[in-house]
Amino acid sequence: MDFSYSEEQTLLRNSVGRYLADNYGFDAWRKFTRSGEGRDPAHWKQFAELGLLAAPLPEAYGGLGGGPVDAMIVMNEFGKALVVEPYVSTVIVAGGMLARAGSEAQKEEWLAKIATGETMIAFAFAEPTGRYNLADLRTTAKKQGGGYVLNGHKAVVLGAPWADMLLVTARTAGGQRDEKGVSVFLVDKRAKGVSARDYPTVDGGRASEITFENVELPAAAAIGEIDAALALVERVSDDAIAAHCAEAVGCMSVLTDATVAYSKTRKQFGKPIGSFQALQHRMVDMFMNMEQSMSMTLMATLKLNAGDAERRKAVSAAKVQIGKAGRFVGQQAIQIHGGMGMTDELNVGHYFKRLTMIDTLYGNVDHHLKRFAAL
């Protein structure tokens, strides 16, 4: 099979890579991730101007009509630069969910705002007791009049400090872990009864603990079918996993290249450490893990539009590979760099932190091994 990018996809990759290389360097990254806001707002505007926010969205609603491969290309380049902006939650998850299940009014309003960078949306799905089970929900949305009343708590809502809207999963019927009875709502973060506790994450991002206390929602806030949105949530979660896998491959490529380059300049016993066979073997293993991860990510991306079982198997297989390879590549990069690999001033440790965070997103290695086996 020919896995070469099309001319348009190559141009997309090159334009994203050039912009990030020129404007999103590691020194700048350290500066703005340590600022009060935790990011530079100019970058999100530029992403919109470059068409990155519109790339995977439908043309009918202001998008460019690209597919999962376009999103994979963008996320791979984002991984190389440790981009912190909430691209996955806003474009991949919220954009994908609205495109698939939103009403015509929701699509016209929100997809256009996503494409132009007017809005940021955080995906509030995880709960303290959920442990990767998307149906394990204590947050409830109870029918009241013509709308709903939302109550509950969402944990580690990534990108929420920057978001103006929240995509919230809630139980509208059934027991805490029932597959039926799950619904999704688009909630204004500024709505009465919504409170947030913001904090930095270990990888340089931002997250929030979100509490909903008697938040009144109109019926139009629901996305998709009431009581039957779990399949939709699982679908966009798989899209998100594939995107984060591509990001992880970008991180691994930087670590591999940086380690090889360092081994050629760092000398021990009068010669570069890269000349020692034991370290050569390690760096070859790093490269092989990265290449296998890229192959698994591409397979998962190409199967996102396949049947449910096939899609889930491919995504879980890729997530297991990414989790194992990310740990191996990160550990080898730090060890070969020696003591300086642990310093805050060097980018190596920060890439390893991001890989560690990606391993935990939407299910770790153990979770996806079990899901793959069950399938």
N, C-alpha and C positions, 0 to 999 in steps of 0.2 A: 504494500500500500504506500501511496505517496503522502507523507505527512508534512510536506513543504507548505509554508504559509502562502496565501494568495498575495498579489501585489498590494492590495489594499491593507491586508493584515500586516505585511512587512512595513508599510508606511506608518501604520498605527504604532507598531513596536518601536520604530526608529524615532518617531516624534515624541513619544512618551519618554523613551530613554534619554533623548537629548535634553528635554526640558528638565528632567530630574537631575541629570548630571550637572547641568548649568545652575540650577536654582535650589536643589534639595540636597546639598552636600552634608556630610556628617557633622561638620562644625556648626552649620546652620541648624541642623536637626537637634543637636545638643542644646543650642541656645533657646529655640522656641519651645521645645518640650519641657524645659525648665521654667518657662515664663508662667505668668498667672493663668493665661488661657490654655496653654499647652499646645498651641499650634499657631501657624501663621495664616490668617484668613485669606490672604492673597492667593494662596495655592489653590483653594477650592474654586475661586473665581476663574483661575487659569485653567483648571481641569475642565470647567464648563466650556470655556472658549475653545479649548482643544478638541472638544467633542467627546471627552472621556465619559462624562456623566450620561450622555445620550447614546453612547455606543450600543449597548445591548437592548435599548428600549424600542418599542414599536414606532415605525415611521409616522403612523397616523396620529400619534400624540406627541410629536416633537422629537422623537428618537431617530437613530440612524439605522435601525433595523438589523443590527448585528446579532450574533448568536453567542452561545457559551464560549466558543473559541476566542472571540474578541475580548470577552471578559477575562479569560485566562491570560491572554497576552498582556492586558493592562495590569492584572494582579501580579504577574511574574516580574514586571518592571517595578511595580510598587514594592515588592519584596526586596529588591536589590537596593532600594533607597530607604527602607524602613518607614514608609509612608504611614502616618498615624490617622489621617482623615477617615471618617466612617463610610468609605466607599461601599463596602460589602452590605452593611445594614441599610443604607439609603438606596443604592442603585440595584444591587443583586437581590436583596431580600424584599424590601418595600416595593421597589420597581417591578420585580418579578411577580410579587403577590397581586399588586394592583392590575398588572397587565393580564394576568390569568383569571382573576376572580372579581376585580373591582367593577362597580357599576359604571355606566357610561359617564355619569357626572363625576365620579371619583377619578376615572382615567383622565378626563379632560383637564381637571383641576390639578391633580397631584403629579401625574407623569410629566406634564409640561414644567412644573416647578422643580422637579428633580433634574430634568435635562438641562435647565438653565442655571442650576445651582442656587435657586431661591430658597430651597428648604433642605434641611438635614433631618433624617428620620432614624431613630434608634429602635432596635428590635428588643422589646422587653418580654422575654419568654422564660428565662431561667428563674427558678425559685430555690430557696435554701434547702428544701427537702426533695427536690426533683431528681437529682442525680442522673442527668441526661435523658430522663423520660419526658418527652414532650407533652404527654398526656397527664402527667402528675401535676395537677394544678389546685392550689388552694385559693387563688385569686378568683373571685366570682363576679359575674355580671348578671344581676337579677332584673327581670322585667319589671318596669314601673311605668304605667301609663303608656305613652307611645314610644318610650325609650328604655334605657337601662341604667342601673346604678352599679358602679364599679367599686369593688373593695378588694384589697390585697397588697402583697409585697413582692416586688421583683428584685432579684439580686444580680449584681455585676452586669449592669446594662451598659455595654460598651458604647462609647461615643455619646452617651446621654447628656453630659455637660454641655455639648455643642449643639445638640438637637433641639428643634422647636416642636417636633411631633414625635409621638411614641406609637409603635406598632405593638399592641398588647394582646397576648393570649389570655383567655379567661374561660372559666367553666360556667356555662349557662344551663347545664342539666347534668344529671348523673352523679356518680361518686367521684372521689378524688383522682382515681387513676383510670376511670373508664375512657375508652376510646371515643365513644359517642358523648356529645355534650360539650365539645371544645369549640369555641368561637374566637374570632379575631376582630379587634377594634382599633381604629385610628384615633388616637387621643391627643388633644392639644396639651403640651407640657405645662402651659400656663393656666390650665383649667383649674377651677376651684376644687380643692381637695387633693391635688397632686403635689407631693413634696419629694425633694430629692436630697440625698447626701452624696456629694461628689468627692472623688479621690483619684490620685494617680495610680496607674497600674505598673507592675514591675518592668514592663517592656517599653515604657515611655508614653503610653496612651492615657486615656481618661475613662472613668466609668462612674456609675452612680448606683446607689440603692434607692429604688423608687417605691414610695408608699402611696396607695390610692385609698382615700377615705370618703366614701359616699360621693364619688364623682359621677355627675349626671351626664349621660351620653344620649344623643338622639339616635334613632334607629338607623339613620344614614351613616353613622360612624362604623357600622359593621361592614367587614369585607368578606365577601363570600357568603356561604350558606350558614345560618345560625345552627349550632349544635353539630355541624358536620365539617368543620374546618381543619381537622387533624391531618387529613391527607394533603391539604394545601400547605400546612406548616411543615410537614415532613418533606414535601417537594422543594420548597424554597430553602430549607435547611440543607438539603443535599446540594443545591446550587451553591450555597455559601461554603460548604465543605470543599467542593471542587475549587472554588475561588481561593480559599485559604491554602489549599494544597499547592496551587500555582505560586502563591506568595511565598510559601516555604521553600519551594525550589529556587526562587530568586535569592532568598537568604542563603541557602546552601551554596549556590554558585559563587556568591561573594566570599563566603568563608573559605571555600576550596581555592579560589584564585589568590586570595590574600595569603593563605598558608603556603602555597607553592612559591609565591613571590618572596615571602619572608625567608623560606628555607634556602633561597639562593643567595641571600645577603648575610644572614646570621652565621657566624663562624664559630666553630668549636674544634679544638685540637688542630688548629691551623687550616681548616678547610670548611667550606659551607656545609651546614647540617643536611642540606638536600642531597649531598653526595652519599649519605649513609643509607644503606639498603633498607634497613628496618623502617626508617622514616619514609623512604620512597614507597614501600609497601602500604604504609598507612595512608599516604596521600592518594595512591591509586584506589584504595578502598573508599576513601572519601568521594573521589570522582565517580566511582561505580555506583555508590549509594545515591548520589545526586542524579545520575543518568537514569537509574531505575525509578527513582521518584518522579522524574519528568515523564517517563513512559507511562507510569501508573496514573499520573495526573491527566495526561492526554486521553488515556482510555476512559477514565471517569468522566471527563468533560464531553467526549464524543457520545457517551451513553446517557447523558442527562435527559435526552428526549426519548429514551427507550422505555420499555415497560417498567412498572414499579419494581418488580423483583430484580430485573437485570440492572436497573439504575442503582438500586440500593447495594447490591453486591459489588458493583464496580466502585462506588463511592467509598464503601467501608474498606475494601481492599486498598484503595489509594490512601485512605486516612491511616491505616495500620502501617503502611510503608513509610509514609511521611513522618509519623511519630517515631518509629525506630531509626530511620535514617537521620532525622533531624537531631536526635540525641547523639548518635554516633559522630556525625560530622561536626557538631558543636563541641563535643568533648575532645575530639582529636585536634581541632583547630586551636583550642585553648591550651592543650598540653604541648603541642609543638611550638606554640608561641612562648611557652614558659610563663614565668611570673607576670610578664607584661600583658599576657592574655586575660588576666583577671582585672586589669586596671580599667577605670571608668573612661580614661582618655582614649583608649583604643576601641575601635568599633566592633572587634571580635566578640566580646562579651555581650554586647547589646543585641547582636544578631542571634546569639545563642538564647538570650532571654526571650526574644520574639518567637523563636522556634519552640521553646518550651511552652509559651502561651498558646501557640497554634495547636500543639498536641492536646491541650485541654478543651479547646473550643468544639462544641457540638459532639462531644464524646471523645474519650482518650483511646489509646491502643486497646486496652482490655475491653472497653465497651464495644468497639467496632469489630473486634475478633468474635465476640459473642453474637453480634448482629449478623456477621457474615456466616458464622456456623449455623445460626437459626434459619438463614435463607437457603 
